[in-house]
Amino acid sequence: MASRPKTLIASVAPLLVAAQNFFKDHAFNQTSFLILLGCFLFMSLLQISTNLANDYFDCKKGADDNRENAPERYVSSGKIEEKQILGVVCGMLILAFFVGLITLIFSSASLWFLPLGIVCISLCLLYTGGPYPLAYNGLGDLFVILFYGFVAVEGTNFFLCSVNSVKYSPNLGSALSVGLIINNLLVVNNYRDCESDAKVGKKTSIVLFGKKFGILLFLVGFLVPVIHGYISGNFLVFSISITSGISLFFIYRSNQLKYANLALSFSALSVLVYAICWLFN
């Protein structure tokens, strides 16, 4: 539960979208499957590590002290010891490094991905830890859009092109759309925690600019993917307007935990539906 399983779809969606964009023009093969598997394992390990590290660092910074309307945090509640969760995080990040390295070597992609991978691993800790944590300084949304969108989608695309000896062709519209729809998961949580975050100095974008900004950010988060789908001829993506609309309905009632959980669930469903819409386009 500490790994926040509802959000793990964020590790799957970029891969599905990148795969659909690539395989609509190229044949699927075993080597491509291994690349996708390596990318999935790398991203999943990083996301789970980030979620566990957030649990630890938020506890140390006191961010959990005033959260009365939020899911249970496992370090602050004492259910997981600090040393235990740090050990798991470090172990998973080391494993992620070797998974990423093996995938990089197997794909024959540029070695410039090695330092990029190290940056990704480091940001798992620096998102809520370190001297300038991104989540505490209004940079959480930018982090999600950049790394879950552009890096994840285009990185997977580049690896697939490299292993198949195909010229790399970017699809930045898809990358931006994936990043935005995944970022809505963060928007839901930050909207719910706005007041408690403000008390401990956690300056999320919603704390800095207000809840109306949060609603605007959420609307942009699913309308841009819908517009991109329309321009690309994928009318299936209009279906995320329904799931995102339901999520928005519950966001306004997220002062109660059950509605906050429903808002997060339907936002996660939007990510899943969006990825499936591209997969079957």
One Martini backbone bead per residue (centre of mass of N, CA, C, O) as a GRO file, in nm:
protein
  281
    1MET     BB    1   0.054   0.064  -0.016
    2ALA     BB    2   0.308   0.255  -0.015
    3SER     BB    3   0.329   0.240  -0.342
    4ARG     BB    4   0.067   0.328  -0.474
    5PRO     BB    5  -0.106   0.149  -0.696
    6LYS     BB    6  -0.293   0.363  -0.844
    7THR     BB    7  -0.023   0.504  -0.989
    8LEU     BB    8   0.120   0.272  -1.174
    9ILE     BB    9   0.006   0.352  -1.457
   10ALA     BB   10   0.240   0.563  -1.513
   11SER     BB   11   0.437   0.322  -1.621
   12VAL     BB   12   0.252   0.225  -1.871
   13ALA     BB   13   0.144   0.450  -2.062
   14PRO     BB   14   0.405   0.541  -2.213
   15LEU     BB   15   0.455   0.262  -2.346
   16LEU     BB   16   0.190   0.229  -2.506
   17VAL     BB   17   0.216   0.486  -2.675
   18ALA     BB   18   0.496   0.431  -2.797
   19ALA     BB   19   0.422   0.157  -2.924
   20GLN     BB   20   0.197   0.253  -3.112
   21ASN     BB   21   0.366   0.459  -3.274
   22PHE     BB   22   0.569   0.240  -3.378
   23PHE     BB   23   0.379  -0.022  -3.473
   24LYS     BB   24   0.220   0.118  -3.709
   25ASP     BB   25   0.513   0.093  -3.894
   26HIS     BB   26   0.606  -0.170  -3.730
   27ALA     BB   27   0.718  -0.467  -3.641
   28PHE     BB   28   0.677  -0.708  -3.417
   29ASN     BB   29   0.919  -0.828  -3.167
   30GLN     BB   30   1.126  -0.966  -2.937
   31THR     BB   31   1.319  -0.725  -2.891
   32SER     BB   32   1.097  -0.518  -2.834
   33PHE     BB   33   0.983  -0.659  -2.587
   34LEU     BB   34   1.243  -0.636  -2.413
   35ILE     BB   35   1.249  -0.331  -2.411
   36LEU     BB   36   0.974  -0.285  -2.277
   37LEU     BB   37   1.041  -0.445  -2.023
   38GLY     BB   38   1.283  -0.275  -1.932
   39CYS     BB   39   1.129  -0.004  -1.913
   40PHE     BB   40   0.915  -0.098  -1.712
   41LEU     BB   41   1.102  -0.178  -1.479
   42PHE     BB   42   1.243   0.091  -1.446
   43MET     BB   43   0.989   0.268  -1.393
   44SER     BB   44   0.867   0.106  -1.157
   45LEU     BB   45   1.105   0.127  -0.963
   46LEU     BB   46   1.105   0.438  -0.953
   47GLN     BB   47   0.816   0.487  -0.855
   48ILE     BB   48   0.823   0.322  -0.596
   49SER     BB   49   1.065   0.469  -0.474
   50THR     BB   50   0.934   0.747  -0.467
   51ASN     BB   51   0.692   0.677  -0.285
   52LEU     BB   52   0.866   0.582  -0.043
   53ALA     BB   53   1.037   0.838  -0.013
   54ASN     BB   54   0.798   1.026   0.043
   55ASP     BB   55   0.714   0.892   0.306
   56TYR     BB   56   0.977   0.964   0.451
   57PHE     BB   57   1.021   1.276   0.397
   58ASP     BB   58   0.745   1.377   0.495
   59CYS     BB   59   0.791   1.288   0.783
   60LYS     BB   60   1.058   1.450   0.842
   61LYS     BB   61   0.903   1.737   0.756
   62GLY     BB   62   0.588   1.720   0.865
   63ALA     BB   63   0.360   1.670   0.637
   64ASP     BB   64   0.177   1.453   0.817
   65ASP     BB   65   0.068   1.607   1.076
   66ASN     BB   66  -0.200   1.760   0.910
   67ARG     BB   67  -0.325   1.489   0.780
   68GLU     BB   68  -0.667   1.410   0.792
   69ASN     BB   69  -0.729   1.393   0.453
   70ALA     BB   70  -0.557   1.106   0.419
   71PRO     BB   71  -0.381   0.864   0.356
   72GLU     BB   72  -0.191   0.646   0.492
   73ARG     BB   73   0.123   0.672   0.646
   74TYR     BB   74   0.386   0.442   0.721
   75VAL     BB   75   0.597   0.603   0.885
   76SER     BB   76   0.427   0.798   1.067
   77SER     BB   77   0.262   0.539   1.190
   78GLY     BB   78   0.491   0.293   1.230
   79LYS     BB   79   0.470   0.044   1.016
   80ILE     BB   80   0.743   0.170   0.907
   81GLU     BB   81   1.066   0.182   0.917
   82GLU     BB   82   1.310   0.389   0.821
   83LYS     BB   83   1.532   0.177   0.751
   84GLN     BB   84   1.356  -0.002   0.575
   85ILE     BB   85   1.271   0.202   0.351
   86LEU     BB   86   1.560   0.284   0.270
   87GLY     BB   87   1.656   0.003   0.187
   88VAL     BB   88   1.450  -0.041  -0.039
   89VAL     BB   89   1.515   0.205  -0.208
   90CYS     BB   90   1.814   0.144  -0.263
   91GLY     BB   91   1.772  -0.136  -0.389
   92MET     BB   92   1.584  -0.040  -0.626
   93LEU     BB   93   1.784   0.165  -0.753
   94ILE     BB   94   2.005  -0.037  -0.819
   95LEU     BB   95   1.830  -0.218  -0.994
   96ALA     BB   96   1.750   0.003  -1.198
   97PHE     BB   97   2.030   0.056  -1.309
   98PHE     BB   98   2.079  -0.231  -1.430
   99VAL     BB   99   1.831  -0.242  -1.607
  100GLY     BB  100   1.900   0.011  -1.773
  101LEU     BB  101   2.179  -0.082  -1.874
  102ILE     BB  102   2.088  -0.338  -2.022
  103THR     BB  103   1.885  -0.196  -2.210
  104LEU     BB  104   2.089  -0.008  -2.343
  105ILE     BB  105   2.280  -0.221  -2.460
  106PHE     BB  106   2.066  -0.387  -2.619
  107SER     BB  107   1.968  -0.130  -2.801
  108SER     BB  108   2.211   0.064  -2.896
  109ALA     BB  109   2.204   0.323  -2.767
  110SER     BB  110   2.288   0.604  -2.648
  111LEU     BB  111   2.510   0.692  -2.385
  112TRP     BB  112   2.341   0.946  -2.292
  113PHE     BB  113   2.139   0.770  -2.118
  114LEU     BB  114   2.304   0.727  -1.863
  115PRO     BB  115   2.288   1.012  -1.728
  116LEU     BB  116   1.980   1.023  -1.744
  117GLY     BB  117   1.930   0.780  -1.558
  118ILE     BB  118   2.074   0.904  -1.311
  119VAL     BB  119   1.882   1.140  -1.284
  120CYS     BB  120   1.625   0.976  -1.236
  121ILE     BB  121   1.726   0.837  -0.979
  122SER     BB  122   1.787   1.096  -0.814
  123LEU     BB  123   1.488   1.218  -0.827
  124CYS     BB  124   1.358   1.016  -0.632
  125LEU     BB  125   1.492   1.179  -0.387
  126LEU     BB  126   1.462   1.495  -0.483
  127TYR     BB  127   1.155   1.538  -0.474
  128THR     BB  128   1.158   1.532  -0.126
  129GLY     BB  129   1.464   1.565  -0.109
  130GLY     BB  130   1.702   1.751   0.002
  131PRO     BB  131   1.776   2.098  -0.031
  132TYR     BB  132   1.568   2.098  -0.313
  133PRO     BB  133   1.270   2.003  -0.325
  134LEU     BB  134   1.044   1.990  -0.573
  135ALA     BB  135   0.765   1.955  -0.414
  136TYR     BB  136   0.847   2.224  -0.222
  137ASN     BB  137   0.897   2.422  -0.512
  138GLY     BB  138   0.680   2.396  -0.761
  139LEU     BB  139   0.807   2.124  -0.948
  140GLY     BB  140   0.625   1.870  -0.977
  141ASP     BB  141   0.477   1.908  -1.249
  142LEU     BB  142   0.728   1.933  -1.427
  143PHE     BB  143   0.844   1.658  -1.360
  144VAL     BB  144   0.613   1.482  -1.467
  145ILE     BB  145   0.592   1.588  -1.758
  146LEU     BB  146   0.888   1.537  -1.837
  147PHE     BB  147   0.933   1.226  -1.737
  148TYR     BB  148   0.645   1.088  -1.806
  149GLY     BB  149   0.658   1.203  -2.090
  150PHE     BB  150   0.921   1.269  -2.259
  151VAL     BB  151   1.120   1.057  -2.146
  152ALA     BB  152   0.942   0.801  -2.158
  153VAL     BB  153   0.835   0.810  -2.448
  154GLU     BB  154   1.099   0.893  -2.609
  155GLY     BB  155   1.284   0.679  -2.490
  156THR     BB  156   1.129   0.433  -2.592
  157ASN     BB  157   1.134   0.514  -2.888
  158PHE     BB  158   1.445   0.517  -2.919
  159PHE     BB  159   1.495   0.222  -2.840
  160LEU     BB  160   1.325   0.097  -3.067
  161CYS     BB  161   1.483   0.222  -3.300
  162SER     BB  162   1.764   0.107  -3.229
  163VAL     BB  163   1.696  -0.208  -3.225
  164ASN     BB  164   1.568  -0.163  -3.540
  165SER     BB  165   1.719   0.041  -3.722
  166VAL     BB  166   1.559   0.320  -3.686
  167LYS     BB  167   1.454   0.621  -3.743
  168TYR     BB  168   1.407   0.881  -3.547
  169SER     BB  169   1.061   0.982  -3.443
  170PRO     BB  170   0.899   1.220  -3.301
  171ASN     BB  171   0.615   1.261  -3.042
  172LEU     BB  172   0.536   1.534  -2.865
  173GLY     BB  173   0.229   1.526  -2.830
  174SER     BB  174   0.217   1.260  -2.673
  175ALA     BB  175   0.412   1.333  -2.447
  176LEU     BB  176   0.251   1.571  -2.332
  177SER     BB  177  -0.017   1.421  -2.283
  178VAL     BB  178   0.089   1.212  -2.085
  179GLY     BB  179   0.202   1.409  -1.874
  180LEU     BB  180  -0.073   1.552  -1.811
  181ILE     BB  181  -0.253   1.306  -1.728
  182ILE     BB  182  -0.060   1.217  -1.499
  183ASN     BB  183  -0.055   1.490  -1.338
  184ASN     BB  184  -0.349   1.465  -1.226
  185LEU     BB  185  -0.268   1.295  -0.983
  186LEU     BB  186  -0.119   1.527  -0.841
  187VAL     BB  187  -0.345   1.735  -0.835
  188VAL     BB  188  -0.534   1.582  -0.650
  189ASN     BB  189  -0.343   1.567  -0.404
  190ASN     BB  190  -0.280   1.878  -0.381
  191TYR     BB  191  -0.569   1.970  -0.341
  192ARG     BB  192  -0.627   1.807  -0.083
  193ASP     BB  193  -0.337   1.924   0.065
  194CYS     BB  194  -0.319   2.235   0.070
  195GLU     BB  195  -0.346   2.319   0.371
  196SER     BB  196  -0.129   2.125   0.495
  197ASP     BB  197   0.107   2.220   0.319
  198ALA     BB  198   0.112   2.518   0.406
  199LYS     BB  199   0.186   2.465   0.713
  200VAL     BB  200   0.485   2.319   0.616
  201GLY     BB  201   0.598   2.454   0.338
  202LYS     BB  202   0.457   2.314   0.089
  203LYS     BB  203   0.515   2.441  -0.242
  204THR     BB  204   0.292   2.400  -0.433
  205SER     BB  205   0.120   2.516  -0.697
  206ILE     BB  206  -0.148   2.539  -0.526
  207VAL     BB  207  -0.030   2.700  -0.295
  208LEU     BB  208   0.081   2.938  -0.472
  209PHE     BB  209  -0.206   2.976  -0.675
  210GLY     BB  210  -0.435   2.791  -0.600
  211LYS     BB  211  -0.730   2.613  -0.658
  212LYS     BB  212  -0.803   2.732  -0.935
  213PHE     BB  213  -0.541   2.644  -1.065
  214GLY     BB  214  -0.586   2.342  -1.021
  215ILE     BB  215  -0.833   2.320  -1.204
  216LEU     BB  216  -0.696   2.425  -1.459
  217LEU     BB  217  -0.477   2.206  -1.469
  218PHE     BB  218  -0.674   1.971  -1.495
  219LEU     BB  219  -0.809   2.058  -1.760
  220VAL     BB  220  -0.551   2.060  -1.928
  221GLY     BB  221  -0.475   1.753  -1.865
  222PHE     BB  222  -0.731   1.654  -2.068
  223LEU     BB  223  -0.770   1.852  -2.313
  224VAL     BB  224  -0.507   1.819  -2.467
  225PRO     BB  225  -0.535   1.514  -2.531
  226VAL     BB  226  -0.800   1.549  -2.686
  227ILE     BB  227  -0.697   1.742  -2.904
  228HIS     BB  228  -0.470   1.559  -3.005
  229GLY     BB  229  -0.657   1.326  -3.086
  230TYR     BB  230  -0.819   1.484  -3.295
  231ILE     BB  231  -0.580   1.564  -3.479
  232SER     BB  232  -0.490   1.244  -3.504
  233GLY     BB  233  -0.775   1.070  -3.525
  234ASN     BB  234  -0.840   0.998  -3.209
  235PHE     BB  235  -1.164   0.962  -3.082
  236LEU     BB  236  -1.136   0.785  -2.821
  237VAL     BB  237  -1.023   1.010  -2.616
  238PHE     BB  238  -1.301   1.133  -2.534
  239SER     BB  239  -1.350   0.935  -2.289
  240ILE     BB  240  -1.181   1.104  -2.072
  241SER     BB  241  -1.401   1.313  -2.014
  242ILE     BB  242  -1.562   1.133  -1.824
  243THR     BB  243  -1.353   1.046  -1.607
  244SER     BB  244  -1.253   1.339  -1.550
  245GLY     BB  245  -1.528   1.458  -1.473
  246ILE     BB  246  -1.571   1.280  -1.227
  247SER     BB  247  -1.315   1.364  -1.081
  248LEU     BB  248  -1.391   1.665  -1.060
  249PHE     BB  249  -1.638   1.623  -0.884
  250PHE     BB  250  -1.463   1.502  -0.640
  251ILE     BB  251  -1.265   1.730  -0.590
  252TYR     BB  252  -1.479   1.930  -0.465
  253ARG     BB  253  -1.503   1.679  -0.225
  254SER     BB  254  -1.198   1.636  -0.089
  255ASN     BB  255  -1.265   1.686   0.224
  256GLN     BB  256  -1.327   1.386   0.173
  257LEU     BB  257  -1.170   1.090   0.152
  258LYS     BB  258  -1.361   0.926  -0.036
  259TYR     BB  259  -1.354   1.145  -0.265
  260ALA     BB  260  -1.051   1.159  -0.304
  261ASN     BB  261  -1.022   0.861  -0.391
  262LEU     BB  262  -1.211   0.885  -0.637
  263ALA     BB  263  -1.051   1.098  -0.789
  264LEU     BB  264  -0.797   0.922  -0.821
  265SER     BB  265  -0.926   0.677  -0.960
  266PHE     BB  266  -1.035   0.835  -1.215
  267SER     BB  267  -0.758   0.941  -1.302
  268ALA     BB  268  -0.632   0.664  -1.343
  269LEU     BB  269  -0.843   0.577  -1.553
  270SER     BB  270  -0.768   0.791  -1.762
  271VAL     BB  271  -0.487   0.684  -1.819
  272LEU     BB  272  -0.575   0.403  -1.911
  273VAL     BB  273  -0.771   0.487  -2.136
  274TYR     BB  274  -0.571   0.648  -2.303
  275ALA     BB  275  -0.378   0.415  -2.366
  276ILE     BB  276  -0.590   0.226  -2.498
  277CYS     BB  277  -0.676   0.416  -2.725
  278TRP     BB  278  -0.396   0.399  -2.866
  279LEU     BB  279  -0.365   0.090  -2.890
  280PHE     BB  280  -0.665   0.082  -3.062
  281ASN     BB  281  -0.624   0.290  -3.313
   0.00000   0.00000   0.00000
